[in-house]
Amino acid sequence: MIITRTLPELRAAARHLGGLSFVPTMGALHSGHVSLLAAARASGRPVAASIFVNPTQFGPAEDFNHYPRDEAGDLAQLEAAGCDLVWLPDVTTMYPPGSATSVNPAGPALLWEGAARRGHFAGVTTVVTKLFGQVQPEAAYFGEKDWQQVQVVRQLAADLHLPVEIIPVATARARDGLALSSRNRFLQPAERARAPALFAALCEAARRISSGGAVAPALAAACATVTQSGMAVQYIALVHAHTLVPCDTLAHPARLLAAARLGTVRLLDNLPVTQSDASVPDYP
Ligand code: AMP
């Protein structure tokens, strides 16, 4: 595995390997990241991953300084996952003094996380554009765990004619249904025990809506269950899966999106909803 920390090193290694599959991350890797690497490997192309905790996608009151960092552990996981090239830029490489250009996304970036975290998706699309320019991958893999991010990055690649295929990868979950996330380590044990209630509530809402139940009461019931589990619901919504505009009735394709605060952690999750029960995972 080639480890690169400067742009000339990265460019030489990327040219040498050619036609890359790329997995951008902020590190603190877990099995969700590993499933992205496995999907990238399955493409048959050489695999590159980046680790960069991007300051511009954190708000002033957010956890940039406390975001978990574990470079040695991450490199061991990347090596074990068969990664060929790692890109570890520092902040000055990504944002050199005097840089004056950023990306300003609209459309699906304005809703949900974009409304709750002002500037977040501008930070994401700016850093992803830079990473694509640096690594020049043929394909890039993003987790459905961050469903809105996948739609925003697809829109970015389409609008700016970026020559990269955006490939979504299914959400990796703990046995009890909780979507894996680097921030889950900040849940206290009692909170961790309650956290799967978010996914369970989404499954129940998806079942009700997909079997013909009205949308509003299904969402209200999900909010009530999640609130009773000790979380502060920020949103639970049925949306068009790509535009992310809310739907009153079951549109095609549709997605349930949710965000809830549990202690100091914001949990995000989402599920597809179709007219049959087939899309709803088996969950107790
Ligand atoms: P992050 O390091 O949190 O920026 O995540 C890097 C990539 O991993 C993003 O594309 C995430 O959507 C993806 N990811 C994070 N958690 C999961 C998960 N539980 N399942 C699948 N992908 C994930």
Residues whose N, C-alpha, C, O or C-beta is under 5 A from the ligand:
A	BS01	AMP	P24 T25 M26 G27 G32 H33 Y141 F142 G143 E144 K145 D146 V169 A170 T171 A172 A179 L180 S181
